[in-house]
Amino acid sequence: MTAAAAITQLFPDRLAAVADRRRIGVIPVRGVIGGAVRTQEMQRLLHKAADSERIRSVLLDIDSPGGGAIASEQLYVSVRRLAERKPVVAWFRGTGASGAYFLACGATRILSFPGAVVGSIGVINARPILVDTLKRIGAQMLITKTGPFKDLGAPWRQPTDEDRAKEQELVDAIFRRFTAAVSTARHLDGDRLARVTTGEVWLGEQALDLGLVDATADEEEALDEAQRLGGLPHRRTQRLERRRPVLQRLGVPGAGMGPPSLRWITELEGWLASPRL
């Protein structure tokens, strides 16, 4: 018997694990969608996971308060397409709210840490009105437009009743798209759907009772579920994420966000809306 054959007989399971190239793809979704979570980069990672023969299942490691409505729906569509090709487990590590919950609705299974914040299923549109500020500094606006609603949402004038109605109509239309995804993913309708689409948040344990998640789980249990759905005999993972700057890997706040811009404000606003201890 050769030395290699002897080793194979002594450690068959370990050698099989080393030789097995199949993996669970782990994709972190950390930060505000439209802020730290850059939509196109996240879509590329999801497409990469879908096309990889080595990746047999995917775990979305989510800690996000949500973000832009359009970007969130785009990621929901990408996650749903990925789930059509291989199992996807969405796991809420800390916060899975608003747009983050929207994108999770595209997954095969939704899990949550028991103490994670889940929900905030709703749509909000907020903007400043600077009419009084402009008056104080003596500034005026000259507006030339082609229709009565071309400057809808402009901060330099008070909204009319018609403006408010148009803005509410837009918010309601986006809300219907969001709730349709929730209804399809969680098999909720009528009073059960109305109960969870009030905009409020719950802990993971409460979200389970409401039907928003399939189970509560810690990280190890979430990986176990991804392994089970992928039919993998060995739990080997491959982390899929964009290359992070050194300062971001060291955990420096704001690192990786690029130069000061609207992205910074978006990130700050998103996290200020989340509960803090």
N, C-alpha and C positions, 0 to 999 in steps of 0.2 A: 504493500500500500504506500502510495506516495504521501509526502508531507501535506500537500494540498488536499488530498482526499481525506486524510486524517482530520485535518482542521474542519473540513466540510461536515464530517460526521459529528465532531465535537460541538460545533457552533452552527447548526443548520439555520436556525431562526435569525441569528444575527447577520449571517452572510446573505440570507434572502432579503433582509431589510435593507442592507447596503446596496444590493444589486437592483432593488426595486426603484425605478425612477419616477414612479407616480407620486404626485404631490397634492396637498391641499393648498390652494392659492389663498393667501391672506392679504386682503386689501384694506388698509386703514382709511377711514373716512373721518378725519379729525378737523374740526373747525367749521366755520360758517360757509355754506354753499354760496360761492361768489366771492368769498374772502380767501381763507386758507385753502379751501377745497375748490380748486380750479376745474371748471366743468370739462373743458376739452382734454385736460390731462387725465382726469378721472375716466372719461370715456375711452381714452386710449388704453388705460390699464384694464378696463372691463373687456375691451375687444381683444387685447393680448391674452387674457385668461380664457376667453372663448376659443381662440384659435390654437392654443397650446395643447398638444397631445399629452404632455406630462401632467397638466393640471386636470384633475378628475372631479374636483368639487371646489367651491369657493366660500370663504368666510369673509363677510364684510364686517370689519371691526369698527363700529360706529360710535363716535362721541361728538355729536353735532346738534346745535339748536335749530338747524334749518337754514334758510336763506332765500334767495330769489325764487320766485314762483316758476318762471320759465326754465331756469337752470335745474331746479329740483325735478320738474317733470321730464326734462331731457335725460337726467340720470335714471329716473324711474324706468323710462323706456329702454335704456341701455341695460339695466339690471334685469328687466323682464326678458329681453332677448337673450341675455347670457343664460338665464334660468331655463330657457327653452332648449338649450344645448347640454347643460350640465347642472347638477344641484348647486343652489346658492343658499347659504345660511346668513341672514342678517342678524347680527348680535349687537344689542345696545350696551356698550360698556358703561357709559356715564349719562349721556343725554341722547335721546332719539326722538326729537321733537320737530313738528311742522314739516319742512321740506325733507328733513332726514327720515322722518317716518314715511313720507311720500315715496322716496326712492326705495325704502325697505319693502314696500308693498309689491315690488317686482320680484322679490326673492321667493324661493321655494318654501322656506321656513323662517319665521321671525322669533328670535329669542331675546331675552332681556336679563341683565343682572337684576336681582330682586330689588335693589335700591336705586336703580337707574330711573331717570325722569323720562316718561314716555307720553306722547300725545301732542297737544297743541295743534289739533287738526282744525285749521281755519286759515283765513287769509286776511291780511291787514295791509292797508295802504296809508302811509303817514307822510306828511310833508309840511314844511314850515310856511307860514303866511307872513310876508315881510312888509306889508303895506305900511304899517305905522313906523317901522324902522326906516324905510325909504323916505318917509315924510320928515322924520327928525333930521336926517342928514341932507335934506333938500334935493333929493334925487327924484327924477321923473323917468317914466318909461314911455317911449314912443313905439306903439304896436301897429304893425301893418300885417294883416292876415287875410286868408282866403275863405275862412268859414268861422262860424260862431264858436266852435269847439277846438280850433287849432291851438289855442293856448290853454287848453284844459289842464289844470294842475299847476299852472304858473304861480310862483310865489308872490308875484308883484300885484296881485289883485285878489279881492275877496271872491270866493266862489259863489255863484248864483244857485238858486234851487235846481235849475236845469243841470248845472255842473255837478252838483252833489248826486243827482239822480243818475247821470252818466257814469260817474265814478263808482257808485254802488252797483250799477249794472255790470261793470267790468269786474269788480271784486266778486260778485255773485257768480259770474260765468267761470272764473278761475276756481272758485270754491266747488262748483259742480264737477269740474274735472278732477279735483282732489278727492272729493267724496266718492266719485264713481270708482276710482282706483282702490280706495279703502273698502268699498262695498264688494268689489270683485275679489280682492285678495283675502278678505276676512269673512266673506259670506254673511255680511250684515245688511239689514235693510229695516225700513220702518222705524219703530221706536228704538231698536237696538243701535241703528246707525245714528239716529238723532242724538242719542245719549252720549256718543263718543265724539261728536263733531261740534262741540260747544266752544272749542278753543282752549279748554282747560288741560292740565297735565296731571298724570298719576305716576305713582311708583310702579316698578315692574310687576310687583305682586298684584296690585290693583288692576293693572293693564291685562294681566292674565284672566282675571275674573270677568273683565269686560270684553274679552275676545280679541284684544288688540295684539296679543302675542300668543305663540303656541306653547311656550314654557318659559320658566325662569331658569337661568343657568349662569355659572361662572365661566371663565375663559376656557378651562379644561373641558367642561361639559359641552361648551359650544363647539370646540374642536372635535370632541367625540362624535357629535351629531354630524358634522361635516364629513368626518371619516366614514360614519355609517352610511350616509346617503351616497357617498362616492364609491362605496363597496371596496374600501381600501383595507388590506390586512395589516398595514403598518401606518402609523400616524406620522407622516413626514410632511413638513410644511415648506412653502416657498413664499416669501414675502414679496409682494408686488407693490411698488410705490416709486414715485419719482425720486431721483437722487436729491437728497436733502443737504443743504449747506451745513458746514461743521457747527456753526452756532445753533442751528435748529436742532441738530442731533444732540447737542449739549443741553437743550431745553431752555435756551434764552428766549424770553417773551418777545414776540414780534419778528423773530428771525425767520427768514425765508419769505417774508411778505413783500419784499421788494421795496423801492423807495416810497416815502409817504404818499398816499393816494386815497381815492375813494374806497379801495379795498380794505385799508386800515379801519376806516370808519365803519364799514359794513361788518367787519370782524368784531369790533368793539361793541357795536349795537346788538349784535346777535347774542354775544355772551352775557351782556348786561341784562338781557331778558330772561336768563336762566337763574334758577334758585342758587343761592350761595350760602355756605356756612361760615 
